[in-house]
Amino acid sequence: MLVETFGRTPGKTGLHVGVENVQRFFPESISEIDLHLGHLQIRCSLNPEFRRDQPEIFDERLSVWLESKYLHGKRDKTPIRLAMVPIGIGTNIFRLRPVSLDEQGKGKQVDVEKAVQVG
């Protein structure tokens, strides 16, 4: 799936997942996920608003990683698109990685099987 960075305040960056992705990839039983960020792995809690009106993931460690990896020195805060790839089927573990130019043009949804092959 494709996700985008978002920032509410300077230095506080998270991931906007989108309602369709929440419905497709995040069952009600999941209250936290594991994100693989390169060599780093973090566990992030999903707020109750995640399934309602704020399909966003925010964690201080994720924010620091996004800022250092993708937004360091970037003057404008244009959202960065990233692929959030499930690791395995039916798990709450995802790998976050840059998207290819081909994926950039496909919109919010990426075929999971293709994303797993690429990732």
Backbone as a printed PyTorch tensor [residue, N CA C, xyz], in Angstrom:
tensor([[[  0.8400,  -1.1710,   0.0000],
         [  0.0000,   0.0000,   0.0000],
         [  0.8890,   1.2390,   0.0000]],

        [[  0.3850,   2.3050,  -0.5770],
         [  1.1070,   3.5640,  -0.5540],
         [  0.5750,   4.4210,   0.5860]],

        [[  1.4940,   5.0340,   1.3170],
         [  1.1590,   5.9380,   2.4090],
         [  1.9230,   7.2400,   2.1750]],

        [[  1.5530,   8.2800,   2.8880],
         [  2.2350,   9.5670,   2.7470],
         [  2.6100,  10.1130,   4.1080]],

        [[  3.7090,  10.8470,   4.1290],
         [  4.0890,  11.5330,   5.3580],
         [  3.1140,  12.6880,   5.5880]],

        [[  2.9440,  13.0610,   6.8350],
         [  2.1710,  14.2460,   7.1850],
         [  2.8400,  14.8910,   8.3810]],

        [[  2.6630,  16.1780,   8.5060],
         [  3.2120,  16.8920,   9.6450],
         [  2.2050,  17.8860,  10.1720]],

        [[  1.9180,  17.7680,  11.4400],
         [  0.9910,  18.7290,  12.0540],
         [  1.7370,  19.9310,  12.5910]],

        [[  2.9240,  19.6830,  13.1310],
         [  3.7740,  20.7480,  13.6440],
         [  5.1970,  20.4530,  13.2010]],

        [[  6.0660,  21.4530,  13.1370],
         [  7.4500,  21.2100,  12.7300],
         [  8.1150,  20.1560,  13.6060]],

        [[  8.7900,  19.2020,  12.9560],
         [  9.4930,  18.1600,  13.6870],
         [  8.6210,  17.0190,  14.1670]],

        [[  7.3430,  17.0580,  13.8680],
         [  6.4030,  16.0020,  14.2620],
         [  5.7770,  15.4220,  12.9930]],

        [[  6.3470,  14.3420,  12.5050],
         [  5.9160,  13.7490,  11.2480],
         [  5.4010,  12.3390,  11.4790]],

        [[  4.3290,  11.9940,  10.7900],
         [  3.7630,  10.6580,  10.8780],
         [  3.4120,  10.1470,   9.4940]],

        [[  2.6330,   9.0750,   9.4550],
         [  2.2020,   8.4810,   8.1920],
         [  0.6880,   8.5450,   8.0690]],

        [[  0.2220,   9.0770,   6.9480],
         [ -1.2040,   9.0590,   6.6370],
         [ -1.4490,   7.7920,   5.8210]],

        [[ -2.2490,   6.8830,   6.3640],
         [ -2.4790,   5.5800,   5.7400],
         [ -3.6650,   5.6260,   4.7850]],

        [[ -4.6870,   6.3630,   5.1240],
         [ -5.8740,   6.4470,   4.2820],
         [ -6.9430,   5.4520,   4.7030]],

        [[ -8.1900,   5.8420,   4.5470],
         [ -9.3250,   5.0330,   4.9800],
         [ -9.3800,   3.6910,   4.2550]],

        [[ -9.1870,   3.6950,   2.9340],
         [ -9.2610,   2.4430,   2.1690],
         [ -8.1970,   1.4460,   2.6290]],

        [[ -6.9860,   1.9240,   2.8810],
         [ -5.9240,   1.0360,   3.3540],
         [ -6.2330,   0.4990,   4.7490]],

        [[ -6.8010,   1.3410,   5.6100],
         [ -7.1690,   0.8880,   6.9560],
         [ -8.1740,  -0.2510,   6.8420]],

        [[ -9.1900,  -0.0870,   6.0160],
         [-10.2180,  -1.1120,   5.8630],
         [ -9.6520,  -2.4020,   5.2710]],

        [[ -8.6930,  -2.2810,   4.3890],
         [ -8.1490,  -3.4550,   3.6950],
         [ -7.0860,  -4.1960,   4.5030]],

        [[ -6.2340,  -3.4840,   5.2210],
         [ -5.0500,  -4.1030,   5.8210],
         [ -5.0380,  -4.1580,   7.3480]],

        [[ -5.9830,  -3.4970,   8.0130],
         [ -5.9270,  -3.3940,   9.4670],
         [ -7.2280,  -3.8690,  10.1000]],

        [[ -7.3220,  -5.1610,  10.4280],
         [ -8.5300,  -5.6640,  11.0810],
         [ -8.7510,  -4.9790,  12.4330]],

        [[ -9.9860,  -4.9750,  12.8840],
         [-10.3510,  -4.3600,  14.1670],
         [ -9.5410,  -4.9210,  15.3310]],

        [[ -9.1050,  -6.1790,  15.2230],
         [ -8.3840,  -6.8320,  16.3230],
         [ -6.9720,  -6.2980,  16.5160]],

        [[ -6.4560,  -5.5490,  15.5370],
         [ -5.0860,  -5.0300,  15.6230],
         [ -5.0910,  -3.6740,  16.3210]],

        [[ -4.3550,  -3.5740,  17.4250],
         [ -4.2540,  -2.3000,  18.1350],
         [ -2.8470,  -1.7130,  18.0570]],

        [[ -1.9130,  -2.4990,  17.5180],
         [ -0.5480,  -2.0140,  17.3130],
         [  0.0730,  -2.7720,  16.1570]],

        [[  1.0780,  -2.1390,  15.5510],
         [  1.7910,  -2.7590,  14.4320],
         [  3.2880,  -2.6390,  14.6680]],

        [[  4.0270,  -3.4960,  14.0060],
         [  5.4850,  -3.4010,  13.9880],
         [  5.8950,  -2.8450,  12.6360]],

        [[  6.7530,  -1.8380,  12.6540],
         [  7.2870,  -1.2580,  11.4260],
         [  8.7720,  -1.5610,  11.3290]],

        [[  9.1850,  -2.1030,  10.1910],
         [ 10.6040,  -2.3030,   9.8970],
         [ 11.0610,  -1.0860,   9.1020]],

        [[ 11.9730,  -0.3290,   9.6820],
         [ 12.4970,   0.8940,   9.0740],
         [ 13.9860,   0.6650,   8.8110]],

        [[ 14.2870,   0.0340,   7.6870],
         [ 15.6800,  -0.3370,   7.4500],
         [ 16.1000,  -1.3570,   8.4870]],

        [[ 17.1440,  -1.0600,   9.2460],
         [ 17.6290,  -1.9860,  10.2770],
         [ 16.8980,  -1.8110,  11.6150]],

        [[ 16.0370,  -0.8140,  11.7080],
         [ 15.3120,  -0.5070,  12.9400],
         [ 13.9100,  -1.1190,  12.8940]],

        [[ 13.4390,  -1.6470,  14.0230],
         [ 12.0660,  -2.1260,  14.1250],
         [ 11.4190,  -1.4670,  15.3370]],

        [[ 10.2360,  -0.8870,  15.1180],
         [  9.5140,  -0.2540,  16.2270],
         [  8.0710,  -0.7550,  16.2580]],

        [[  7.4860,  -0.7310,  17.4280],
         [  6.0740,  -1.0760,  17.6090],
         [  5.3090,   0.2200,  17.8280]],

        [[  4.2580,   0.4040,  17.0300],
         [  3.4480,   1.6180,  17.1030],
         [  2.0180,   1.2610,  17.4870]],

        [[  1.4540,   2.0020,  18.4240],
         [  0.0540,   1.8280,  18.8000],
         [ -0.8300,   2.5360,  17.7880]],

        [[ -1.9880,   1.9510,  17.5350],
         [ -2.9800,   2.5660,  16.6560],
         [ -4.0540,   3.1990,  17.5430]],

        [[ -4.2250,   4.4850,  17.4260],
         [ -5.2200,   5.2030,  18.2170],
         [ -6.6310,   4.8030,  17.7990]],

        [[ -7.6240,   4.9230,  18.6750],
         [ -9.0140,   4.6120,  18.2970],
         [ -9.4800,   5.4200,  17.0770]],

        [[ -8.9730,   6.6340,  16.9200],
         [ -9.3520,   7.4840,  15.7810],
         [ -8.8140,   6.9460,  14.4620]],

        [[ -7.8520,   6.0320,  14.5250],
         [ -7.2320,   5.4580,  13.3290],
         [ -8.2910,   4.8740,  12.3940]],

        [[ -9.2870,   4.2110,  12.9370],
         [-10.3240,   3.5620,  12.1270],
         [-11.5150,   4.4860,  11.8620]],

        [[-11.5320,   5.6220,  12.4910],
         [-12.6600,   6.5400,  12.3070],
         [-12.2880,   7.6660,  11.3550]],

        [[-11.7220,   8.7270,  11.8760],
         [-11.4940,   9.9130,  11.0550],
         [-10.0350,  10.3340,  10.9540]],

        [[ -9.1180,   9.5840,  11.5540],
         [ -7.6950,   9.9150,  11.4670],
         [ -6.8750,   8.6590,  11.1510]],

        [[ -6.8830,   8.2250,   9.8880],
         [ -6.1390,   7.0230,   9.5200],
         [ -4.6360,   7.3160,   9.4290]],

        [[ -4.0610,   7.6280,  10.5910],
         [ -2.6650,   8.0630,  10.6520],
         [ -1.9180,   7.2840,  11.7310]],

        [[ -0.6280,   7.1070,  11.4850],
         [  0.2510,   6.4670,  12.4600],
         [  1.2620,   7.5140,  12.9000]],

        [[  1.3280,   7.7240,  14.2120],
         [  2.3150,   8.6530,  14.7300],
         [  3.0180,   8.0220,  15.9130]],

        [[  4.3170,   8.1300,  15.9110],
         [  5.1660,   7.6470,  16.9970],
         [  6.4090,   8.5320,  16.9690]],

        [[  6.9050,   8.9080,  18.1310],
         [  8.0890,   9.7850,  18.1910],
         [  9.2770,   9.1900,  17.4360]],

        [[  9.5010,   7.8740,  17.5910],
         [ 10.6410,   7.2280,  16.9180],
         [ 10.4490,   7.2290,  15.4090]],

        [[  9.2240,   6.9810,  14.9630],
         [  8.9190,   7.0360,  13.5350],
         [  9.1510,   8.4490,  13.0160]],

        [[  8.7170,   9.4390,  13.7640],
         [  8.8950,  10.8340,  13.3740],
         [ 10.3780,  11.1740,  13.1870]],

        [[ 11.1890,  10.7920,  14.1450],
         [ 12.6300,  11.0690,  14.0590],
         [ 13.2270,  10.3760,  12.8310]],

        [[ 12.8360,   9.1330,  12.6030],
         [ 13.3680,   8.3720,  11.4620],
         [ 12.9460,   9.0240,  10.1410]],

        [[ 11.6630,   9.3740,  10.0040],
         [ 11.1870,  10.0150,   8.7780],
         [ 11.8850,  11.3480,   8.5420]],

        [[ 12.0130,  12.1350,   9.5930],
         [ 12.6760,  13.4340,   9.4740],
         [ 14.1220,  13.2690,   9.0200]],

        [[ 14.8410,  12.3240,   9.5960],
         [ 16.2560,  12.1640,   9.2550],
         [ 16.4450,  11.5100,   7.8940]],

        [[ 15.5720,  10.5890,   7.5310],
         [ 15.7410,   9.8180,   6.3020],
         [ 15.2180,  10.5520,   5.0680]],

        [[ 14.0820,  11.2250,   5.2000],
         [ 13.4170,  11.7870,   4.0240],
         [ 13.2100,  13.2970,   4.0510]],

        [[ 13.1510,  13.9000,   5.2130],
         [ 12.7640,  15.3020,   5.2810],
         [ 13.8710,  16.2270,   5.7610]],

        [[ 15.0310,  15.6850,   6.1010],
         [ 16.1400,  16.4930,   6.6090],
         [ 16.5540,  17.5260,   5.5600]],

        [[ 16.4960,  18.7920,   5.9260],
         [ 16.8990,  19.8710,   5.0260],
         [ 15.8650,  20.2180,   3.9810]],

        [[ 14.7250,  19.5660,   3.9910],
         [ 13.6720,  19.8350,   3.0160],
         [ 12.8610,  21.0340,   3.4970]],

        [[ 12.8650,  22.0940,   2.7230],
         [ 12.2060,  23.3330,   3.1530],
         [ 10.6870,  23.2440,   3.0760]],

        [[ 10.1890,  22.7170,   1.9700],
         [  8.7340,  22.5900,   1.8940],
         [  8.3290,  21.2660,   2.5470]],

        [[  7.1310,  21.1970,   2.9920],
         [  6.6500,  19.9970,   3.6830],
         [  5.7140,  19.1890,   2.7840]],

        [[  6.0270,  19.1480,   1.4890],
         [  5.2590,  18.3260,   0.5660],
         [  5.3330,  16.8830,   1.0310]],

        [[  4.1870,  16.2050,   1.1270],
         [  4.2080,  14.8220,   1.5890],
         [  5.0890,  13.9260,   0.7070]],

        [[  5.7540,  13.0000,   1.3440],
         [  6.5850,  12.0080,   0.6630],
         [  5.7870,  10.7160,   0.6300]],

        [[  5.6980,  10.0940,  -0.5240],
         [  5.0020,   8.8120,  -0.6420],
         [  5.9730,   7.6800,  -0.3580]],

        [[  5.5080,   6.7320,   0.4370],
         [  6.2920,   5.5490,   0.7890],
         [  5.4180,   4.3150,   0.6350]],

        [[  6.0510,   3.1740,   0.4330],
         [  5.3260,   1.9060,   0.4040],
         [  5.3960,   1.2800,   1.7880]],

        [[  4.2640,   0.8380,   2.2660],
         [  4.1690,   0.1340,   3.5350],
         [  3.7380,  -1.2840,   3.1840]],

        [[  4.7070,  -2.1940,   3.2050],
         [  4.5040,  -3.5390,   2.6810],
         [  4.3010,  -4.5330,   3.8120]],

        [[  3.1650,  -5.2550,   3.7960],
         [  2.9640,  -6.2850,   4.8180],
         [  4.0260,  -7.3770,   4.6900]],

        [[  4.5500,  -7.8280,   5.8250],
         [  5.5040,  -8.9330,   5.8270],
         [  4.7070, -10.1660,   6.2110]],

        [[  4.4110, -10.9800,   5.2550],
         [  3.5610, -12.1460,   5.4880],
         [  2.0970, -11.7810,   5.3270]],

        [[  1.2640, -12.7890,   5.3430],
         [ -0.1760, -12.5890,   5.1670],
         [ -0.8480, -12.6660,   6.5350]],

        [[ -1.6870, -11.7000,   6.8160],
         [ -2.4340, -11.7010,   8.0670],
         [ -1.6150, -11.3030,   9.2890]],

        [[ -0.4900, -10.6400,   9.0810],
         [  0.3180, -10.2100,  10.2200],
         [  0.1610,  -8.7110,  10.4280]],

        [[  0.6760,  -8.2190,  11.5190],
         [  0.6570,  -6.7800,  11.7680],
         [  2.0820,  -6.2290,  11.7120]],

        [[  2.8800,  -6.7970,  10.8100],
         [  4.2720,  -6.3810,  10.6140],
         [  4.3980,  -5.8290,   9.1980]],

        [[  4.9850,  -4.6350,   9.0940],
         [  5.1070,  -3.9580,   7.8060],
         [  6.5210,  -3.4370,   7.6230]],

        [[  6.9810,  -3.4240,   6.3780],
         [  8.2630,  -2.8160,   6.0160],
         [  7.9490,  -1.5040,   5.3150]],

        [[  8.6180,  -0.4500,   5.7280],
         [  8.4510,   0.8640,   5.1050],
         [  9.6300,   1.0830,   4.1720]],

        [[  9.3540,   1.4520,   2.9200],
         [ 10.4180,   1.6500,   1.9400],
         [ 10.0100,   2.7260,   0.9280]],

        [[ 11.0070,   3.2720,   0.2250],
         [ 10.6820,   4.2400,  -0.8310],
         [  9.8910,   3.5490,  -1.9440]],

        [[  9.1570,   4.3080,  -2.7050],
         [  8.4070,   3.7500,  -3.8260],
         [  9.1150,   4.0710,  -5.1310]],

        [[  8.9110,   3.2110,  -6.1040],
         [  9.4820,   3.4340,  -7.4300],
         [  8.6470,   4.4870,  -8.1600]],

        [[  9.1750,   5.0210,  -9.2470],
         [  8.4200,   5.9890, -10.0420],
         [  7.1530,   5.3520, -10.5980]],

        [[  7.2260,   4.0650, -10.9420],
         [  6.0610,   3.3370, -11.4410],
         [  4.9630,   3.2890, -10.3790]],

        [[  5.3340,   3.0030,  -9.1440],
         [  4.3650,   2.9550,  -8.0470],
         [  3.8100,   4.3460,  -7.7460]],

        [[  4.6340,   5.3790,  -7.8720],
         [  4.1960,   6.7500,  -7.5960],
         [  2.9730,   7.0990,  -8.4280]],

        [[  2.9500,   6.6570,  -9.6760],
         [  1.8690,   7.0130, -10.5870],
         [  0.6030,   6.2040, -10.4080]],

        [[  0.6130,   5.1850,  -9.5660],
         [ -0.5410,   4.2970,  -9.4440],
         [ -1.5440,   4.7240,  -8.3880]],

        [[ -1.2960,   5.8020,  -7.6850],
         [ -2.2490,   6.2450,  -6.6820],
         [ -1.9970,   5.6050,  -5.3370]],

        [[ -3.0440,   5.5410,  -4.5190],
         [ -2.9010,   5.1040,  -3.1340],
         [ -2.7200,   3.6020,  -2.9770]],

        [[ -3.2840,   2.8020,  -3.8550],
         [ -3.2430,   1.3560,  -3.6740],
         [ -2.1590,   0.7370,  -4.5610]],

        [[ -1.4180,  -0.1870,  -4.0090],
         [ -0.4420,  -0.9680,  -4.7520],
         [ -0.8090,  -2.4200,  -4.5320]],

        [[ -0.7660,  -3.2170,  -5.5870],
         [ -1.0470,  -4.6340,  -5.4550],
         [ -0.0820,  -5.2440,  -4.4440]],

        [[ -0.6120,  -5.8890,  -3.4220],
         [  0.1960,  -6.4090,  -2.3320],
         [  1.2140,  -7.4400,  -2.8430]],

        [[  0.8090,  -8.3340,  -3.7160],
         [  1.7340,  -9.3650,  -4.1970],
         [  2.9120,  -8.7220,  -4.9190]],

        [[  2.6590,  -7.7380,  -5.7450],
         [  3.7380,  -7.0550,  -6.4490],
         [  4.6320,  -6.3130,  -5.4620]],

        [[  4.0500,  -5.6360,  -4.4910],
         [  4.8280,  -4.8820,  -3.5080],
         [  5.7230,  -5.8040,  -2.7000]],

        [[  5.2300,  -6.9940,  -2.3640],
         [  6.0340,  -7.9440,  -1.6020],
         [  7.2050,  -8.4300,  -2.4370]],

        [[  6.9710,  -8.6660,  -3.7530],
         [  8.0420,  -9.1000,  -4.6380],
         [  9.1060,  -8.0270,  -4.7810]],

        [[  8.6850,  -6.7670,  -4.9020],
         [  9.6310,  -5.6660,  -5.0640],
         [ 10.3750,  -5.4000,  -3.7690]],

        [[  9.6490,  -5.4430,  -2.6180],
         [ 10.2070,  -5.0870,  -1.3110],
         [ 11.0900,  -6.1500,  -0.7870]]])
